[in-house]
Amino acid sequence: MREPLSYLDALKAKEGRMKQSGRRAALWVVLMGAAGLLLVTVIGELQPYIGRIDQFLQAVMAAKKWPSWIPFVVTLVVPALLVMGVMMALPLFLVWWERKVAAHMQVRLGPMKVGGWHGWAQTIADTIKLFLKEIVEPEGADKWVYRLAPAVAFLPGYLAFAPLPFGMGLTALHLDISLLFVIAVSSLSTIGILMAGWGSGNKYSLLGGLRGAAQIVSYEIPRALSIVPVVMWAGTLSLTGIWKMQVEPLWGWFPRWFIFYPVVGQISFLIYLITTVAETNRIPFDVPEAESELVSGFHTEYGGLKFAFFFLAEYTYVFVGSLVGAVLFLGGGSPVLPQLSFIPSWAWFLGKTFGLVFIFLWARWTLPRLRVDRIMDLCWKVFIPWTLFNIFLTGFIILWRAR
């Protein structure tokens, strides 16, 4: 048996572990940033304003005879850094906003001190605390699976940001199939959840991972089917094309948003919204991480920076799902009234997106958690039949109008 350590030796050992954890945290940040930059850079497309920077740099390079690869690298890295900055800042705001919404629903104040006005810096302080925490790995964990799981859960959300339109001319990647790209890439997070459950070597984590995989794979079907009527009306899989199709008013000032299409629009919107809540493992569909049953589900054994990536991924997918919903059903960046077209398109986009995000927050503090069997029954016995009926009804209406 080993001799017990003295207090000073234990203190020095703890200090050494904390320094090692700090180095690991810094390494994780650098690796995640580099991986994200590489992935978005490979598929990225230059925007007109980035093109102007490129022309300026080319002229400077030609005058001073510097290497021609410098402007190429700069103009690819800048959009990637912008996407990374947006993705890092949004979850910090959404977490703070959720804490304030929850507090007001429970007749209390929530964060009020850190940063001054309504505790706006509380989430930033919590993030710094998570980054500085010691990283402890369970002895029975499958090390590489355990370590890679947060990255696999996080990176698809980063990629999904690439083709999202934040306003006129504010799209990092123009794709004719951008809607399909977002749906397909975001579903890859299921692999990260399974890896976290299996790699942790914990029965509660494994149950949470299996629940999460079953739920996400099941709800992918009605979620994808719910957007088929939108694609049928718009005739395109491009998010920008679907948005432009809803710009002109239907009649007079009334918006041509798909949510206002009789019957088919309301059914598609409701099913898309509910299935997106299920896809992000939010209440009332949070059985993969049910605290009363599974401690914390698939990320029970994660702490510090690794847990922060799971947390970051959840709010990223909430924002991505809300922004796609705003494009599909609420007209994207088009104004409510033609007289309000002087407001920038990005402001309309963000306003509608945050309106849908508020529904996510509202549901969390209003509805109770569903049972696992009820969640599956709702998917297979309610949502899938209704989405198939809605597709049939949409096709019938389109054919009847074409006569």
Contacts in CASP RR format, 6 or more apart in sequence:
PFRMAT RR
TARGET T0000
AUTHOR 0000-0000-0000
METHOD contacts of the structure
MODEL  1
MREPLSYLDALKAKEGRMKQSGRRAALWVVLMGAAGLLLVTVIGELQPYI
GRIDQFLQAVMAAKKWPSWIPFVVTLVVPALLVMGVMMALPLFLVWWERK
VAAHMQVRLGPMKVGGWHGWAQTIADTIKLFLKEIVEPEGADKWVYRLAP
AVAFLPGYLAFAPLPFGMGLTALHLDISLLFVIAVSSLSTIGILMAGWGS
GNKYSLLGGLRGAAQIVSYEIPRALSIVPVVMWAGTLSLTGIWKMQVEPL
WGWFPRWFIFYPVVGQISFLIYLITTVAETNRIPFDVPEAESELVSGFHT
EYGGLKFAFFFLAEYTYVFVGSLVGAVLFLGGGSPVLPQLSFIPSWAWFL
GKTFGLVFIFLWARWTLPRLRVDRIMDLCWKVFIPWTLFNIFLTGFIILW
RAR
5 13 0 8 1.000
17 134 0 8 1.000
18 134 0 8 1.000
21 132 0 8 1.000
21 133 0 8 1.000
21 134 0 8 1.000
21 135 0 8 1.000
22 132 0 8 1.000
24 135 0 8 1.000
24 305 0 8 1.000
25 131 0 8 1.000
25 132 0 8 1.000
25 135 0 8 1.000
25 304 0 8 1.000
25 305 0 8 1.000
28 305 0 8 1.000
28 306 0 8 1.000
29 131 0 8 1.000
29 305 0 8 1.000
31 151 0 8 1.000
32 151 0 8 1.000
32 154 0 8 1.000
32 155 0 8 1.000
32 309 0 8 1.000
33 84 0 8 1.000
35 151 0 8 1.000
35 155 0 8 1.000
36 80 0 8 1.000
36 84 0 8 1.000
36 155 0 8 1.000
36 158 0 8 1.000
36 159 0 8 1.000
37 77 0 8 1.000
37 80 0 8 1.000
37 81 0 8 1.000
37 84 0 8 1.000
39 155 0 8 1.000
39 158 0 8 1.000
39 159 0 8 1.000
40 79 0 8 1.000
40 80 0 8 1.000
40 83 0 8 1.000
40 84 0 8 1.000
40 158 0 8 1.000
40 159 0 8 1.000
40 161 0 8 1.000
40 162 0 8 1.000
40 172 0 8 1.000
40 173 0 8 1.000
41 76 0 8 1.000
41 77 0 8 1.000
41 80 0 8 1.000
43 159 0 8 1.000
43 162 0 8 1.000
43 173 0 8 1.000
44 76 0 8 1.000
44 79 0 8 1.000
44 80 0 8 1.000
44 162 0 8 1.000
44 172 0 8 1.000
44 173 0 8 1.000
45 172 0 8 1.000
45 173 0 8 1.000
45 174 0 8 1.000
46 54 0 8 1.000
46 75 0 8 1.000
46 76 0 8 1.000
46 79 0 8 1.000
47 79 0 8 1.000
47 169 0 8 1.000
47 170 0 8 1.000
47 171 0 8 1.000
47 172 0 8 1.000
48 169 0 8 1.000
50 75 0 8 1.000
50 78 0 8 1.000
50 79 0 8 1.000
51 75 0 8 1.000
53 71 0 8 1.000
53 74 0 8 1.000
53 75 0 8 1.000
53 78 0 8 1.000
54 71 0 8 1.000
54 72 0 8 1.000
54 74 0 8 1.000
54 75 0 8 1.000
57 70 0 8 1.000
57 71 0 8 1.000
57 74 0 8 1.000
57 75 0 8 1.000
58 68 0 8 1.000
58 71 0 8 1.000
60 66 0 8 1.000
61 67 0 8 1.000
61 68 0 8 1.000
61 70 0 8 1.000
61 71 0 8 1.000
79 172 0 8 1.000
80 172 0 8 1.000
82 172 0 8 1.000
83 158 0 8 1.000
83 161 0 8 1.000
83 162 0 8 1.000
83 172 0 8 1.000
84 158 0 8 1.000
86 161 0 8 1.000
86 166 0 8 1.000
87 157 0 8 1.000
87 158 0 8 1.000
87 161 0 8 1.000
87 312 0 8 1.000
87 316 0 8 1.000
88 312 0 8 1.000
90 315 0 8 1.000
90 316 0 8 1.000
90 319 0 8 1.000
91 311 0 8 1.000
91 312 0 8 1.000
91 315 0 8 1.000
91 316 0 8 1.000
91 319 0 8 1.000
92 123 0 8 1.000
92 124 0 8 1.000
92 127 0 8 1.000
93 123 0 8 1.000
94 315 0 8 1.000
94 318 0 8 1.000
94 319 0 8 1.000
94 357 0 8 1.000
95 123 0 8 1.000
95 126 0 8 1.000
95 311 0 8 1.000
95 315 0 8 1.000
96 111 0 8 1.000
96 119 0 8 1.000
96 120 0 8 1.000
96 122 0 8 1.000
96 123 0 8 1.000
97 357 0 8 1.000
97 361 0 8 1.000
98 361 0 8 1.000
98 364 0 8 1.000
99 110 0 8 1.000
99 111 0 8 1.000
99 122 0 8 1.000
99 123 0 8 1.000
100 110 0 8 1.000
100 111 0 8 1.000
100 118 0 8 1.000
101 358 0 8 1.000
101 361 0 8 1.000
101 362 0 8 1.000
101 365 0 8 1.000
102 110 0 8 1.000
102 361 0 8 1.000
102 364 0 8 1.000
102 365 0 8 1.000
103 109 0 8 1.000
103 110 0 8 1.000
103 111 0 8 1.000
105 362 0 8 1.000
105 365 0 8 1.000
105 366 0 8 1.000
106 365 0 8 1.000
111 118 0 8 1.000
111 119 0 8 1.000
111 120 0 8 1.000
111 122 0 8 1.000
111 123 0 8 1.000
112 118 0 8 1.000
112 119 0 8 1.000
113 119 0 8 1.000
113 122 0 8 1.000
114 120 0 8 1.000
114 121 0 8 1.000
114 122 0 8 1.000
114 124 0 8 1.000
114 125 0 8 1.000
115 121 0 8 1.000
115 122 0 8 1.000
127 308 0 8 1.000
130 303 0 8 1.000
130 304 0 8 1.000
130 305 0 8 1.000
130 307 0 8 1.000
130 308 0 8 1.000
131 304 0 8 1.000
131 305 0 8 1.000
131 308 0 8 1.000
133 303 0 8 1.000
133 304 0 8 1.000
133 305 0 8 1.000
134 304 0 8 1.000
135 303 0 8 1.000
135 304 0 8 1.000
135 305 0 8 1.000
135 306 0 8 1.000
136 303 0 8 1.000
137 143 0 8 1.000
137 146 0 8 1.000
137 147 0 8 1.000
137 301 0 8 1.000
138 146 0 8 1.000
138 200 0 8 1.000
138 201 0 8 1.000
138 202 0 8 1.000
138 301 0 8 1.000
140 201 0 8 1.000
141 199 0 8 1.000
141 200 0 8 1.000
141 201 0 8 1.000
141 301 0 8 1.000
142 198 0 8 1.000
142 199 0 8 1.000
142 201 0 8 1.000
145 195 0 8 1.000
145 198 0 8 1.000
145 199 0 8 1.000
146 195 0 8 1.000
146 196 0 8 1.000
146 199 0 8 1.000
146 200 0 8 1.000
146 201 0 8 1.000
146 301 0 8 1.000
147 306 0 8 1.000
148 195 0 8 1.000
149 192 0 8 1.000
149 193 0 8 1.000
149 195 0 8 1.000
149 196 0 8 1.000
149 197 0 8 1.000
149 199 0 8 1.000
149 306 0 8 1.000
150 192 0 8 1.000
150 196 0 8 1.000
150 302 0 8 1.000
150 306 0 8 1.000
150 307 0 8 1.000
150 309 0 8 1.000
150 310 0 8 1.000
150 313 0 8 1.000
151 309 0 8 1.000
152 188 0 8 1.000
152 189 0 8 1.000
152 191 0 8 1.000
152 192 0 8 1.000
152 195 0 8 1.000
153 189 0 8 1.000
153 192 0 8 1.000
153 193 0 8 1.000
153 195 0 8 1.000
153 196 0 8 1.000
153 309 0 8 1.000
153 310 0 8 1.000
153 313 0 8 1.000
154 309 0 8 1.000
154 310 0 8 1.000
154 312 0 8 1.000
154 313 0 8 1.000
154 316 0 8 1.000
156 185 0 8 1.000
156 186 0 8 1.000
156 187 0 8 1.000
156 188 0 8 1.000
156 189 0 8 1.000
157 185 0 8 1.000
157 186 0 8 1.000
157 189 0 8 1.000
157 313 0 8 1.000
157 316 0 8 1.000
157 317 0 8 1.000
157 320 0 8 1.000
158 316 0 8 1.000
159 185 0 8 1.000
160 181 0 8 1.000
160 182 0 8 1.000
160 185 0 8 1.000
160 186 0 8 1.000
160 316 0 8 1.000
160 317 0 8 1.000
160 320 0 8 1.000
161 172 0 8 1.000
161 316 0 8 1.000
161 320 0 8 1.000
162 172 0 8 1.000
162 173 0 8 1.000
162 181 0 8 1.000
163 171 0 8 1.000
163 172 0 8 1.000
163 173 0 8 1.000
163 174 0 8 1.000
163 175 0 8 1.000
163 178 0 8 1.000
163 181 0 8 1.000
163 182 0 8 1.000
163 239 0 8 1.000
164 171 0 8 1.000
164 172 0 8 1.000
164 178 0 8 1.000
164 182 0 8 1.000
164 239 0 8 1.000
164 320 0 8 1.000
164 323 0 8 1.000
164 324 0 8 1.000
165 171 0 8 1.000
165 239 0 8 1.000
165 240 0 8 1.000
165 243 0 8 1.000
165 327 0 8 1.000
165 332 0 8 1.000
165 349 0 8 1.000
166 323 0 8 1.000
166 346 0 8 1.000
166 349 0 8 1.000
166 350 0 8 1.000
167 333 0 8 1.000
167 344 0 8 1.000
167 345 0 8 1.000
167 346 0 8 1.000
167 349 0 8 1.000
168 333 0 8 1.000
168 344 0 8 1.000
168 345 0 8 1.000
168 346 0 8 1.000
170 346 0 8 1.000
171 240 0 8 1.000
174 240 0 8 1.000
175 181 0 8 1.000
175 238 0 8 1.000
176 236 0 8 1.000
176 237 0 8 1.000
176 238 0 8 1.000
177 237 0 8 1.000
177 238 0 8 1.000
178 237 0 8 1.000
178 238 0 8 1.000
178 239 0 8 1.000
178 240 0 8 1.000
179 227 0 8 1.000
179 231 0 8 1.000
179 237 0 8 1.000
179 238 0 8 1.000
179 239 0 8 1.000
179 242 0 8 1.000
179 324 0 8 1.000
179 328 0 8 1.000
180 237 0 8 1.000
182 239 0 8 1.000
182 320 0 8 1.000
182 324 0 8 1.000
183 220 0 8 1.000
183 223 0 8 1.000
183 224 0 8 1.000
183 227 0 8 1.000
186 279 0 8 1.000
186 317 0 8 1.000
186 320 0 8 1.000
186 321 0 8 1.000
187 216 0 8 1.000
187 220 0 8 1.000
189 216 0 8 1.000
189 313 0 8 1.000
189 317 0 8 1.000
190 212 0 8 1.000
190 213 0 8 1.000
190 216 0 8 1.000
190 217 0 8 1.000
193 208 0 8 1.000
193 209 0 8 1.000
193 212 0 8 1.000
193 213 0 8 1.000
193 216 0 8 1.000
193 288 0 8 1.000
193 298 0 8 1.000
194 209 0 8 1.000
194 210 0 8 1.000
194 213 0 8 1.000
196 205 0 8 1.000
196 209 0 8 1.000
196 298 0 8 1.000
196 299 0 8 1.000
196 302 0 8 1.000
196 310 0 8 1.000
197 205 0 8 1.000
197 206 0 8 1.000
197 208 0 8 1.000
197 209 0 8 1.000
197 210 0 8 1.000
197 297 0 8 1.000
197 298 0 8 1.000
198 206 0 8 1.000
198 209 0 8 1.000
199 205 0 8 1.000
200 206 0 8 1.000
200 298 0 8 1.000
200 300 0 8 1.000
200 301 0 8 1.000
200 302 0 8 1.000
201 301 0 8 1.000
202 300 0 8 1.000
202 301 0 8 1.000
204 294 0 8 1.000
204 295 0 8 1.000
204 296 0 8 1.000
204 297 0 8 1.000
204 300 0 8 1.000
205 294 0 8 1.000
205 297 0 8 1.000
205 298 0 8 1.000
205 299 0 8 1.000
205 300 0 8 1.000
205 301 0 8 1.000
207 294 0 8 1.000
207 297 0 8 1.000
208 287 0 8 1.000
208 288 0 8 1.000
208 289 0 8 1.000
208 294 0 8 1.000
208 297 0 8 1.000
208 298 0 8 1.000
209 288 0 8 1.000
209 297 0 8 1.000
209 298 0 8 1.000
211 287 0 8 1.000
211 288 0 8 1.000
211 294 0 8 1.000
211 372 0 8 1.000
212 281 0 8 1.000
212 287 0 8 1.000
212 288 0 8 1.000
212 298 0 8 1.000
214 376 0 8 1.000
215 278 0 8 1.000
215 281 0 8 1.000
215 285 0 8 1.000
215 287 0 8 1.000
215 288 0 8 1.000
215 375 0 8 1.000
215 376 0 8 1.000
216 278 0 8 1.000
216 279 0 8 1.000
216 281 0 8 1.000
218 376 0 8 1.000
218 379 0 8 1.000
218 380 0 8 1.000
219 275 0 8 1.000
219 278 0 8 1.000
219 279 0 8 1.000
219 285 0 8 1.000
219 379 0 8 1.000
219 383 0 8 1.000
220 279 0 8 1.000
221 379 0 8 1.000
221 384 0 8 1.000
222 271 0 8 1.000
222 275 0 8 1.000
222 379 0 8 1.000
222 383 0 8 1.000
222 384 0 8 1.000
222 386 0 8 1.000
222 387 0 8 1.000
223 271 0 8 1.000
223 272 0 8 1.000
223 275 0 8 1.000
223 276 0 8 1.000
223 279 0 8 1.000
225 271 0 8 1.000
225 384 0 8 1.000
225 387 0 8 1.000
225 388 0 8 1.000
225 390 0 8 1.000
225 391 0 8 1.000
226 267 0 8 1.000
226 268 0 8 1.000
226 271 0 8 1.000
226 272 0 8 1.000
226 275 0 8 1.000
226 383 0 8 1.000
226 387 0 8 1.000
226 390 0 8 1.000
227 268 0 8 1.000
227 272 0 8 1.000
227 328 0 8 1.000
228 387 0 8 1.000
228 391 0 8 1.000
228 394 0 8 1.000
229 258 0 8 1.000
229 264 0 8 1.000
229 265 0 8 1.000
229 268 0 8 1.000
229 390 0 8 1.000
229 391 0 8 1.000
229 394 0 8 1.000
230 242 0 8 1.000
230 258 0 8 1.000
230 268 0 8 1.000
230 328 0 8 1.000
230 329 0 8 1.000
231 237 0 8 1.000
231 242 0 8 1.000
232 391 0 8 1.000
232 394 0 8 1.000
232 395 0 8 1.000
232 398 0 8 1.000
233 245 0 8 1.000
233 258 0 8 1.000
233 261 0 8 1.000
233 394 0 8 1.000
233 398 0 8 1.000
234 241 0 8 1.000
234 242 0 8 1.000
234 245 0 8 1.000
235 245 0 8 1.000
236 242 0 8 1.000
236 245 0 8 1.000
239 324 0 8 1.000
239 327 0 8 1.000
242 327 0 8 1.000
242 328 0 8 1.000
243 327 0 8 1.000
243 331 0 8 1.000
243 332 0 8 1.000
243 333 0 8 1.000
243 334 0 8 1.000
245 256 0 8 1.000
246 255 0 8 1.000
246 256 0 8 1.000
246 257 0 8 1.000
246 258 0 8 1.000
246 331 0 8 1.000
246 332 0 8 1.000
246 334 0 8 1.000
247 256 0 8 1.000
247 331 0 8 1.000
247 334 0 8 1.000
248 256 0 8 1.000
249 255 0 8 1.000
249 256 0 8 1.000
249 338 0 8 1.000
250 256 0 8 1.000
250 260 0 8 1.000
253 337 0 8 1.000
253 338 0 8 1.000
253 339 0 8 1.000
254 260 0 8 1.000
255 331 0 8 1.000
255 334 0 8 1.000
255 336 0 8 1.000
256 331 0 8 1.000
257 329 0 8 1.000
257 330 0 8 1.000
257 331 0 8 1.000
257 334 0 8 1.000
258 265 0 8 1.000
258 268 0 8 1.000
258 269 0 8 1.000
258 328 0 8 1.000
258 329 0 8 1.000
258 331 0 8 1.000
259 265 0 8 1.000
259 266 0 8 1.000
259 269 0 8 1.000
259 329 0 8 1.000
259 330 0 8 1.000
263 393 0 8 1.000
264 390 0 8 1.000
264 393 0 8 1.000
264 394 0 8 1.000
264 397 0 8 1.000
265 329 0 8 1.000
267 386 0 8 1.000
267 387 0 8 1.000
267 390 0 8 1.000
268 328 0 8 1.000
268 329 0 8 1.000
268 387 0 8 1.000
268 390 0 8 1.000
269 329 0 8 1.000
271 383 0 8 1.000
271 386 0 8 1.000
271 387 0 8 1.000
271 390 0 8 1.000
272 325 0 8 1.000
272 328 0 8 1.000
272 329 0 8 1.000
273 325 0 8 1.000
273 356 0 8 1.000
273 359 0 8 1.000
274 383 0 8 1.000
275 379 0 8 1.000
275 383 0 8 1.000
276 321 0 8 1.000
276 322 0 8 1.000
276 325 0 8 1.000
277 284 0 8 1.000
277 285 0 8 1.000
277 360 0 8 1.000
277 363 0 8 1.000
278 285 0 8 1.000
278 375 0 8 1.000
278 379 0 8 1.000
279 317 0 8 1.000
280 314 0 8 1.000
280 317 0 8 1.000
280 318 0 8 1.000
280 321 0 8 1.000
280 360 0 8 1.000
281 288 0 8 1.000
281 289 0 8 1.000
281 314 0 8 1.000
282 314 0 8 1.000
282 318 0 8 1.000
282 360 0 8 1.000
282 363 0 8 1.000
282 364 0 8 1.000
283 363 0 8 1.000
283 364 0 8 1.000
283 367 0 8 1.000
283 368 0 8 1.000
283 369 0 8 1.000
284 363 0 8 1.000
284 367 0 8 1.000
284 368 0 8 1.000
284 369 0 8 1.000
284 370 0 8 1.000
285 369 0 8 1.000
285 370 0 8 1.000
285 375 0 8 1.000
286 369 0 8 1.000
287 293 0 8 1.000
287 369 0 8 1.000
287 370 0 8 1.000
287 371 0 8 1.000
287 372 0 8 1.000
287 375 0 8 1.000
288 294 0 8 1.000
288 297 0 8 1.000
288 298 0 8 1.000
289 296 0 8 1.000
289 297 0 8 1.000
289 298 0 8 1.000
289 299 0 8 1.000
290 297 0 8 1.000
290 369 0 8 1.000
294 300 0 8 1.000
299 306 0 8 1.000
299 307 0 8 1.000
299 310 0 8 1.000
302 310 0 8 1.000
318 357 0 8 1.000
318 360 0 8 1.000
319 353 0 8 1.000
319 357 0 8 1.000
321 356 0 8 1.000
322 353 0 8 1.000
322 354 0 8 1.000
322 355 0 8 1.000
322 356 0 8 1.000
322 357 0 8 1.000
322 360 0 8 1.000
323 349 0 8 1.000
323 353 0 8 1.000
325 356 0 8 1.000
326 332 0 8 1.000
326 333 0 8 1.000
326 349 0 8 1.000
326 351 0 8 1.000
326 352 0 8 1.000
326 353 0 8 1.000
326 356 0 8 1.000
330 352 0 8 1.000
330 356 0 8 1.000
331 352 0 8 1.000
332 345 0 8 1.000
332 348 0 8 1.000
332 349 0 8 1.000
332 352 0 8 1.000
333 345 0 8 1.000
333 346 0 8 1.000
333 348 0 8 1.000
333 349 0 8 1.000
333 352 0 8 1.000
334 345 0 8 1.000
334 348 0 8 1.000
335 341 0 8 1.000
335 343 0 8 1.000
335 348 0 8 1.000
370 378 0 8 1.000
END
